[in-house]
Amino acid sequence: MNIKPQLEDLRLFCIVARHRSFAETAREQGISKAVVSKRIALLEASVQEKLFHRTTRNVSLTAQGEIVHQWAQRILEDVDLMGEAISREKAAPAGLLRICSSTGFGRSRLAPALSELARQFPQLEIQVELFDRPVDLVEEGFHLDIRLGQVRESHVIKRRIACNRRVLCAAPAYLAQYGTPHTLADLQSHRCIPIRERDQDFGRWELHGPAGIVAIKVSGPLSANNGEIVRQWAIDGHGIILRSTWDVSRDIAAGRLIPVLPQYFQPADVWAVYPSRLSVSARVRVCVEFLAAWFAQNGMHDD
């Protein structure tokens, strides 16, 4: 077998695999769907294997496509890292940097930081995607995940870039109507507003307090998978929430929300998480160092 695939065809193949769509890939790349199909056909001819199952509604990798995808990701990463190594001493970091984070934090805190990063390093091509679900960095092709809370994977590198904690709070109107809880057990008889965080079990709050770590099951008539919605519902007086200090500090200062059981909290530090293969990447290193400095200068200190 004489396999000589072109690097750009491998790159396009990885994008199709990520989107599971020829049309979406064409839109992202600014080319026609016919061009995408032609280049994938050339790649399939070069490896002499069918790489995708294609229907009118779905595109998925074949068994051989999965193998090619794994190798293509490694090859493209190695080529990019080689370029960085060659130019490290004479040029600023350049190239594509795909970053993911959670929706609320990404919009309010990460986006302004990346705006300044792009200003300082104009040769970087920064792509950001926001999710309120766990992300597989390698499978989904991300270089960096800016994550709040626990990092459970053992095969990634993590660096804490800011301190943060989640606190309990509620609106004055809610507390006036339903009373203020005085113990964690009281929460079980209150209207709580659980959220589906990327690092949490839904409806189960694990809190640090004077007696150590305590887990409690909470419930209420409202729940969501978006922090901005949950915060607004709390301000509207619908219940008690467990939210990051970065999200509710202004509301607490303004009196829109009041801390509840302040002796309890949940650690939710901000972490930069990336695949171990990218530990030598100048793009990743510069971004992580920049974000740590940015958050420290903007009220999220890495103590």
C-alpha positions as CSV (number, residue, x, y, z in Angstrom):
1,M,0.0,0.0,0.0
2,N,1.5,3.3,-1.1
3,I,0.0,5.8,1.4
4,K,0.9,9.4,0.8
5,P,-2.0,11.6,2.1
6,Q,-1.6,15.3,1.9
7,L,-1.4,17.1,5.3
8,E,-4.2,19.6,4.4
9,D,-6.4,16.7,3.4
10,L,-5.7,15.1,6.8
11,R,-6.6,18.4,8.5
12,L,-9.8,18.6,6.5
13,F,-10.6,15.0,7.3
14,C,-10.3,15.8,11.1
15,I,-12.6,18.7,10.8
16,V,-15.3,16.6,9.0
17,A,-14.8,14.0,11.8
18,R,-15.3,16.7,14.4
19,H,-18.4,18.1,12.8
20,R,-19.8,14.8,11.5
21,S,-20.9,16.9,8.5
22,F,-19.5,17.8,5.1
23,A,-21.8,20.8,4.9
24,E,-20.7,22.2,8.3
25,T,-17.1,21.7,7.4
26,A,-17.6,23.5,4.1
27,R,-19.2,26.5,5.9
28,E,-16.4,26.6,8.4
29,Q,-13.6,26.5,5.8
30,G,-15.3,28.8,3.3
31,I,-15.3,26.3,0.5
32,S,-18.0,24.3,-1.3
33,K,-19.3,21.0,-0.1
34,A,-18.2,19.5,-3.4
35,V,-14.6,20.5,-2.7
36,V,-14.8,18.8,0.7
37,S,-16.2,15.7,-0.8
38,K,-13.5,15.6,-3.5
39,R,-10.7,16.0,-1.1
40,I,-12.0,13.3,1.2
41,A,-12.4,11.1,-1.8
42,L,-8.7,11.7,-2.7
43,L,-7.7,10.9,0.9
44,E,-9.8,7.7,0.8
45,A,-8.1,6.8,-2.5
46,S,-4.6,7.4,-1.0
47,V,-5.2,5.1,2.0
48,Q,-7.4,2.7,-0.1
49,E,-10.1,2.6,2.6
50,K,-13.6,4.1,3.1
51,L,-13.3,6.5,5.9
52,F,-16.9,7.7,6.5
53,H,-20.3,6.1,6.5
54,R,-22.5,8.7,4.8
55,T,-26.3,9.0,4.8
56,T,-28.5,12.0,4.0
57,R,-28.7,12.9,7.7
58,N,-25.4,11.6,9.2
59,V,-21.7,11.2,8.7
60,S,-19.7,8.9,10.9
61,L,-16.3,7.3,10.9
62,T,-15.8,3.8,9.7
63,A,-13.6,1.4,11.7
64,Q,-10.7,2.3,9.4
65,G,-11.7,5.9,9.6
66,E,-11.3,5.8,13.4
67,I,-7.7,4.5,13.0
68,V,-6.8,7.1,10.4
69,H,-8.4,9.8,12.6
70,Q,-6.2,8.8,15.6
71,W,-3.1,8.9,13.5
72,A,-4.0,12.1,11.7
73,Q,-4.5,14.0,14.9
74,R,-1.0,12.9,16.1
75,I,0.6,13.7,12.8
76,L,-1.0,17.2,12.6
77,E,-0.1,17.9,16.2
78,D,3.5,16.8,15.6
79,V,3.8,19.0,12.5
80,D,2.4,22.0,14.4
81,L,4.7,21.4,17.3
82,M,7.7,21.0,15.0
83,G,6.9,24.4,13.5
84,E,6.7,25.9,16.9
85,A,10.0,24.4,18.0
86,I,11.8,25.8,14.9
87,S,10.4,29.3,15.2
88,R,10.3,29.5,19.0
89,E,13.4,31.7,19.3
90,K,12.6,34.1,16.6
91,A,8.9,34.6,16.4
92,A,5.8,35.0,18.6
93,P,3.5,32.1,19.1
94,A,1.3,31.6,16.0
95,G,-1.3,29.2,14.6
96,L,-4.6,27.7,15.6
97,L,-5.6,27.5,19.3
98,R,-8.9,25.8,19.9
99,I,-10.2,26.5,23.4
100,C,-13.4,25.3,25.2
101,S,-15.0,26.4,28.4
102,S,-18.4,26.5,30.2
103,T,-21.0,28.9,28.8
104,G,-21.4,31.4,31.7
105,F,-17.7,31.6,32.5
106,G,-16.7,31.7,28.9
107,R,-19.0,34.6,28.1
108,S,-18.3,36.8,31.1
109,R,-14.7,36.1,32.1
110,L,-12.9,34.2,29.4
111,A,-14.0,36.1,26.4
112,P,-12.6,39.5,27.6
113,A,-9.3,37.8,28.5
114,L,-9.0,36.2,25.1
115,S,-9.8,39.5,23.4
116,E,-6.7,41.0,25.0
117,L,-4.7,37.8,24.2
118,A,-5.6,38.2,20.6
119,R,-4.5,41.9,20.7
120,Q,-1.1,41.0,22.2
121,F,-0.5,37.9,20.0
122,P,-2.1,38.7,16.6
123,Q,-0.5,35.7,14.9
124,L,-2.7,33.4,17.0
125,E,-5.9,32.1,15.4
126,I,-8.2,31.6,18.4
127,Q,-11.3,29.5,18.2
128,V,-13.6,29.3,21.2
129,E,-16.5,26.9,21.8
130,L,-18.7,26.9,25.0
131,F,-20.4,23.9,26.5
132,D,-22.3,22.9,29.6
133,R,-21.2,19.3,29.3
134,P,-17.9,17.3,29.7
135,V,-15.5,17.6,26.8
136,D,-13.1,15.0,25.5
137,L,-10.1,17.2,24.5
138,V,-8.4,14.7,22.2
139,E,-11.5,13.3,20.6
140,E,-13.0,16.8,19.9
141,G,-9.8,18.3,18.8
142,F,-9.4,21.0,21.5
143,H,-6.0,22.3,22.6
144,L,-7.1,23.8,25.9
145,D,-10.1,23.6,28.3
146,I,-10.6,26.4,30.8
147,R,-12.6,24.5,33.4
148,L,-14.1,25.3,36.8
149,G,-14.2,22.6,39.5
150,Q,-12.6,19.2,39.6
151,V,-10.3,17.7,37.0
152,R,-10.8,13.9,37.1
153,E,-8.9,12.7,34.1
154,S,-5.5,11.2,34.7
155,H,-4.1,11.6,31.2
156,V,-4.2,15.4,31.0
157,I,-2.0,18.2,32.3
158,K,-3.8,20.7,34.6
159,R,-2.7,24.0,36.0
160,R,-4.7,26.1,38.4
161,I,-4.9,29.6,37.0
162,A,-7.4,31.2,39.4
163,C,-9.0,30.5,42.8
164,N,-12.8,30.3,43.0
165,R,-15.5,28.8,45.2
166,R,-19.2,28.3,44.9
167,V,-21.4,29.8,47.6
168,L,-25.0,29.4,48.7
169,C,-27.3,32.5,48.2
170,A,-30.9,33.5,47.7
171,A,-32.9,36.7,47.1
172,P,-34.2,38.7,50.1
173,A,-37.8,38.1,48.8
174,Y,-37.3,34.3,48.9
175,L,-35.8,34.4,52.4
176,A,-38.7,36.7,53.6
177,Q,-41.3,34.2,52.3
178,Y,-39.7,30.9,53.1
179,G,-37.2,31.7,55.9
180,T,-33.5,31.4,56.2
181,P,-31.9,27.9,56.6
182,H,-29.7,27.5,59.6
183,T,-28.3,24.0,58.9
184,L,-27.5,22.0,55.8
185,A,-30.3,19.7,56.7
186,D,-32.7,22.6,56.4
187,L,-31.9,22.9,52.7
188,Q,-33.8,19.7,52.0
189,S,-37.1,21.4,52.9
190,H,-36.3,24.5,50.9
191,R,-36.7,25.3,47.2
192,C,-33.3,24.9,45.7
193,I,-32.4,25.5,42.1
194,P,-29.9,22.8,41.0
195,I,-27.8,23.2,37.8
196,R,-26.2,20.6,35.6
197,E,-22.5,21.7,36.0
198,R,-19.8,19.9,34.0
199,D,-18.2,18.6,37.2
200,Q,-21.2,18.0,39.5
201,D,-23.8,15.3,40.0
202,F,-27.2,16.9,39.3
203,G,-29.1,17.8,42.5
204,R,-26.3,16.7,44.8
205,W,-24.3,19.5,46.5
206,E,-21.0,18.5,48.1
207,L,-19.9,21.3,50.5
208,H,-16.9,22.0,52.6
209,G,-17.7,23.3,56.1
210,P,-16.6,23.3,59.8
211,A,-17.1,19.5,60.0
212,G,-15.4,18.7,56.7
213,I,-17.0,17.7,53.5
214,V,-20.8,17.0,53.5
215,A,-23.0,15.9,50.6
216,I,-26.7,16.8,50.5
217,K,-29.5,16.1,48.1
218,V,-31.5,19.1,47.1
219,S,-34.5,19.7,44.9
220,G,-37.0,22.3,43.8
221,P,-39.6,23.1,41.1
222,L,-36.9,24.7,38.9
223,S,-33.6,23.5,37.4
224,A,-31.5,24.3,34.4
225,N,-28.2,23.5,32.7
226,N,-27.3,27.2,32.3
227,G,-25.8,29.3,35.1
228,E,-27.2,32.6,33.8
229,I,-30.7,31.2,33.9
230,V,-30.3,29.8,37.4
231,R,-28.8,33.1,38.7
232,Q,-31.7,35.1,37.3
233,W,-34.2,32.8,38.8
234,A,-32.6,33.2,42.2
235,I,-32.7,37.0,41.9
236,D,-36.4,36.7,41.0
237,G,-37.0,34.9,44.3
238,H,-37.5,31.3,43.2
239,G,-35.0,29.6,45.5
240,I,-31.5,29.0,46.8
241,I,-28.6,28.5,44.4
242,L,-25.0,27.3,44.7
243,R,-23.0,29.6,42.3
244,S,-19.4,30.7,41.8
245,T,-18.3,33.8,43.5
246,W,-17.3,35.3,40.1
247,D,-20.9,34.9,39.1
248,V,-22.8,36.3,42.1
249,S,-20.3,38.7,43.9
250,R,-21.8,41.8,42.3
251,D,-25.4,40.7,43.1
252,I,-24.4,40.0,46.8
253,A,-22.7,43.4,47.0
254,A,-25.8,45.1,45.5
255,G,-28.1,43.2,47.9
256,R,-29.9,41.4,45.1
257,L,-28.7,38.1,46.6
258,I,-27.9,37.3,50.3
259,P,-25.4,34.6,51.4
260,V,-26.9,31.5,53.0
261,L,-25.0,29.3,55.4
262,P,-21.8,31.2,54.7
263,Q,-19.7,28.7,56.6
264,Y,-20.2,26.3,53.8
265,F,-18.7,26.4,50.3
266,Q,-17.6,24.3,47.3
267,P,-14.1,24.6,45.8
268,A,-14.4,25.5,42.1
269,D,-11.0,26.7,41.1
270,V,-10.3,27.6,37.5
271,W,-8.0,25.2,35.7
272,A,-6.2,25.1,32.4
273,V,-6.5,21.6,31.1
274,Y,-4.7,20.3,28.1
275,P,-3.4,17.0,26.5
276,S,0.0,15.9,27.7
277,R,1.3,15.9,24.1
278,L,0.8,19.6,24.1
279,S,3.0,20.3,27.1
280,V,5.7,21.7,24.8
281,S,3.3,23.8,22.8
282,A,4.3,27.5,22.8
283,R,0.7,28.5,21.9
284,V,-0.7,26.6,24.9
285,R,2.0,27.8,27.3
286,V,1.6,31.5,26.3
287,C,-2.2,31.3,26.6
288,V,-2.1,29.6,30.0
289,E,0.4,32.1,31.4
290,F,-1.5,35.0,30.0
291,L,-4.8,33.8,31.5
292,A,-3.3,33.2,34.9
293,A,-1.9,36.8,34.9
294,W,-5.2,38.2,33.5
295,F,-7.4,36.6,36.2
296,A,-5.0,37.7,39.0
297,Q,-5.2,41.3,37.7
298,N,-9.0,41.1,37.4
299,G,-9.9,39.9,40.8
300,M,-9.5,36.1,40.6
301,H,-6.3,35.5,42.4
302,D,-4.3,32.2,42.3
303,D,-3.2,32.2,45.9
